[in-house]
Amino acid sequence: MSDTGPLIIVGTGLAGYNLAKEVRKLDDQRELILITADDGRFYSKPLLSTGFAKGKQADELAMQDAATMATQLNARVMAHTQVLKVDSQARTLHIQDGELPYGDLVLACGAHARPLPLGEETPDGVLSINDLGDYGRFRQALQGRKRVAIIGAGLIGSEFANDLALGGLEVQVIAPDEQLMPGLIPDQVAAPVQAALEELGVRFHLGRSVIAVHPDGSGLSLELDDGSRIEADQVLSAIGLVANTSLAQEAGLLCGRGIQVDRFLRTSDPHIYALGDCAEVEGMQLMYVMPLMGCARALARTLSNEPAEVSYPVMPVMVKTPACPLVVSPPVTSSKGLWTVTGEGQNMKALFHDADGVLHGYALTGSAVSEKLQLNRQLPAWLA
Ligand SMILES: Cc1cc2nc3c(=O)[nH]c(=O)nc-3n(C[C@H](O)[C@H](O)[C@H](O)COP(=O)(O)OP(=O)(O)OC[C@H]3O[C@@H](n4cnc5c(N)ncnc54)[C@H](O)[C@@H]3O)c2cc1C
């Protein structure tokens, strides 16, 4: 850490604000500035995929505004301010109105929705939801309309399918794989989740890709790769997130899928750190809340002159498909092994063992979810 100059955090998502809170627990003196391109409201992003069924407007999901956060954190929060460039030699940030010097810089700049590879301009009515503003725009666009086509059947697409169907909308899901959440859970576990969503009225078009979206009267017509068409009022694209690495790359920092950091959350520049969706910690890119909370606690200590390595305990993910409860502790990317699946109907239990019989992950649905705690005790830490 630096002895001089303010600590600047780029980003006021869960990573940026939680880091600021942790810093303030250890140091109430250091000048602290948070910069965000959005309006700086504090909200919990996981609530975006349960808000429709609860009838929540974007404003109702916001917990604090930027000014309140600034007061609470004894910090300056610069909202609606895009960081254009990081000059790591001069240790300054470039924004529209000038330059800001920093002592230490933390990049907590999140990720963006992967653009649809449609090869033509995406028409109005095709949106993604990755922040509170997106959620508000999507809700607004859906006013008085009913038919939603979701492109993508990963974790986020599946959660929105459940929530929008519960919210009374007509939902169709199109995805190229033959199962929900491929890569995360085995197909025997995906099947009861799909069946439960179908019970809610969701229609699936799996093994199919959208090749074009055409304006069609007041709605949209999605053209699939088998020549069929789906009519919708609104399209929700949920085909994944890409870490925001451009600021870091242009500053010459090492990047892979995310901004590469060591266990001290330090980038290849000793005065620049990264955490949250933008970061790749020791080669692991984990776009979930629990990892970023662990990173925030460790980094706050490092920035307060008590260097601390981050460690990751077992961090299962509760997938918000209440139609069929699902909890997953995915095997860490380096584990090699096989899934074995038992159970029937909605209650499936999948265990991922390596060649030596060591448990590295699980996926549980329905009543099998109750085995979560007992299985957690058998799993190795994600980053010991
Ligand atoms: C719908 C949905 C549901 C989810 N549900 C769960 C869940 O149930 N459980 C779970 O563990 N995880 C869940 N996640 C993932 C989790 O919410 C994210 O991992 C986490 O919120 C990421 O926080 P972040 O602060 O890293 O990024 P973000 O929240 O994306 O924040 C990025 C910040 O950086 C700012 N920024 C970016 N570039 C610039 C720039 N150049 N200049 C200035 N500011 C900039 C943005 O304005 C923003 O303030 C969900 C994600 C989504 C989308």
The ligand as a Gaussian input file, in Angstrom:
#p B3LYP/6-31G(d) Opt

LIG

0 1
 C      -29.419000     -11.181000     -12.151000
 C      -28.261000     -11.620000     -11.307000
 C      -28.476000     -12.423000     -10.193000
 C      -27.413000     -12.846000      -9.416000
 N      -27.649000     -13.653000      -8.336000
 C      -26.613000     -14.064000      -7.570000
 C      -26.833000     -14.884000      -6.434000
 O      -27.966000     -15.289000      -6.126000
 N      -25.767000     -15.255000      -5.674000
 C      -24.495000     -14.836000      -5.979000
 O      -23.554000     -15.185000      -5.254000
 N      -24.253000     -14.054000      -7.066000
 C      -25.278000     -13.652000      -7.848000
 N      -25.033000     -12.858000      -8.929000
 C      -23.652000     -12.360000      -9.172000
 C      -23.314000     -11.192000      -8.223000
 O      -24.426000     -10.368000      -8.060000
 C      -22.111000     -10.423000      -8.789000
 O      -20.998000     -11.307000      -8.742000
 C      -21.755000      -9.150000      -8.024000
 O      -22.888000      -8.359000      -7.747000
 C      -20.705000      -8.353000      -8.813000
 O      -20.398000      -7.168000      -8.135000
 P      -19.250000      -6.188000      -8.670000
 O      -19.217000      -5.068000      -7.690000
 O      -18.015000      -6.954000      -8.917000
 O      -19.733000      -5.672000     -10.103000
 P      -20.916000      -4.687000     -10.534000
 O      -22.087000      -4.806000      -9.648000
 O      -21.121000      -4.944000     -11.993000
 O      -20.329000      -3.226000     -10.337000
 C      -19.437000      -2.650000     -11.255000
 C      -19.278000      -1.185000     -10.951000
 O      -18.221000      -0.666000     -11.743000
 C      -18.634000       0.562000     -12.336000
 N      -17.806000       0.793000     -13.533000
 C      -17.469000      -0.111000     -14.499000
 N      -16.643000       0.477000     -15.399000
 C      -16.455000       1.753000     -14.974000
 C      -15.703000       2.850000     -15.472000
 N      -14.941000       2.776000     -16.580000
 N      -15.757000       4.026000     -14.796000
 C      -16.500000       4.146000     -13.668000
 N      -17.226000       3.120000     -13.159000
 C      -17.193000       1.951000     -13.802000
 C      -20.116000       0.363000     -12.566000
 O      -20.764000       1.595000     -12.733000
 C      -20.496000      -0.330000     -11.246000
 O      -20.628000       0.626000     -10.216000
 C      -26.088000     -12.438000      -9.754000
 C      -25.855000     -11.644000     -10.886000
 C      -26.940000     -11.235000     -11.663000
 C      -26.687000     -10.386000     -12.885000

